[in-house]
Amino acid sequence: MSDSKPMYRTHQVWIKPGHRLFAYLDQACQNAKNLYNTTNFYSAPSQARYN
């Protein structure tokens, strides 16, 4: 078996504050960040702080 790591491609789009979708996308990014942080908080490795 190959021991290679997965490669990810990304695409970055900059939306200026004057764009009509800026508020919607800004809120969507904030929600995604909060979900990511909450998931990390409740994940198994973080449970070590309670021991």
Rosetta blueprint (number, residue, H / E / L):
1 M L
2 S L
3 D L
4 S L
5 K L
6 P L
7 M L
8 Y L
9 R L
10 T L
11 H L
12 Q L
13 V L
14 W L
15 I L
16 K L
17 P L
18 G L
19 H L
20 R L
21 L L
22 F H
23 A H
24 Y H
25 L H
26 D H
27 Q H
28 A H
29 C H
30 Q H
31 N H
32 A H
33 K H
34 N H
35 L H
36 Y H
37 N H
38 T H
39 T H
40 N H
41 F H
42 Y H
43 S L
44 A H
45 P H
46 S H
47 Q H
48 A H
49 R H
50 Y H
51 N L
